[in-house]
Amino acid sequence: MAKGTVWVIGASSGLGLATAQAFAADGWQVVSGARSFGAQSDGDPADRGIHPFRLDVTDATSREAFVKSAFTVSPRVDALVYCAAVLVLGPCETTSQAEYERVLQTNFLGMTGMVSLALPAMRKQGTGRIVLFSSINGLLGIPYQSAYTASKHAIEGYAECLAMETKPFGIQVSVVEPGDHRGGSQHTRLHAGGETAASPYDAAYRTACAIIHRDESNGLPPEALGRKVVRNVNRNRMRFRLRVAKPDQRLAVVLHDVLPPSWNAKILGGYYAKGGQA
């Protein structure tokens, strides 16, 4: 595929930033969006050919303004890569409805809004690539990440529907399923406000959070994932699923598919209850 213009959504840090930089290094014209981008930088080319625009994916007006600005950089959108995500850690019981809504608004509904805005241009072009960031958590659940896991499961199902619907228009869809990676912003890793030291879940929750933090700190480098995403988009036919994870997390997905649910619960529950020793 000839290099073109890519919109990378959620590109201020972590996997999104690494992906935007990988596209720019490969010769793509990158238009990036993130809520943390200030108005003072809007429209000014950043280092390595990345054009940043402020974008709040949870706000329809902001999404429309971003698209309008993106089309001033280039009249095309050859690829849309949606990386924006927020994580709220907490037991199901003490995670509030507002916290569930916040995660779904950012991780899923903001994504569907951006896809709907990119599709008319892609259909007119007769070609386009849509890359949606799911997660290993989109394939299996782990304790105390119910909001994030639910949002990523939703992306998996949505992507399958989207791929079938848009294929006649020359548009391809891919789902990226990262395991733990280093470098994520702590501003997008939150804790349920209702979870306190008085909670019956407190001890188990703190143990699980420590394991989650340790695994992420020892995760894969985000730069390598960014390069893999670019290679996949450059293929004549994108792989529908691009799984980028350590061997143990890949194995967990396989076991989740073949073992009885009670066995999976014992293995995964034990891992997060026993300091990472299943």
Secondary structure as GFF3:
##gff-version 3
##sequence-region A 1 278
A	DSSP	beta_strand	5	9	.	.	.	ID=ss1
A	DSSP	alpha_helix	14	25	.	.	.	ID=ss2
A	DSSP	beta_strand	29	34	.	.	.	ID=ss3
A	DSSP	three_ten_helix	39	41	.	.	.	ID=ss4
A	DSSP	three_ten_helix	47	49	.	.	.	ID=ss5
A	DSSP	beta_strand	50	54	.	.	.	ID=ss6
A	DSSP	alpha_helix	60	73	.	.	.	ID=ss7
A	DSSP	beta_strand	79	82	.	.	.	ID=ss8
A	DSSP	beta_strand	87	89	.	.	.	ID=ss9
A	DSSP	alpha_helix	97	104	.	.	.	ID=ss10
A	DSSP	pi_helix	105	109	.	.	.	ID=ss11
A	DSSP	alpha_helix	110	125	.	.	.	ID=ss12
A	DSSP	beta_strand	128	133	.	.	.	ID=ss13
A	DSSP	three_ten_helix	136	138	.	.	.	ID=ss14
A	DSSP	alpha_helix	146	166	.	.	.	ID=ss15
A	DSSP	three_ten_helix	167	169	.	.	.	ID=ss16
A	DSSP	beta_strand	171	178	.	.	.	ID=ss17
A	DSSP	three_ten_helix	186	188	.	.	.	ID=ss18
A	DSSP	beta_strand	189	191	.	.	.	ID=ss19
A	DSSP	alpha_helix	202	217	.	.	.	ID=ss20
A	DSSP	alpha_helix	222	234	.	.	.	ID=ss21
A	DSSP	beta_strand	241	244	.	.	.	ID=ss22
A	DSSP	alpha_helix	247	258	.	.	.	ID=ss23
A	DSSP	alpha_helix	261	273	.	.	.	ID=ss24
###
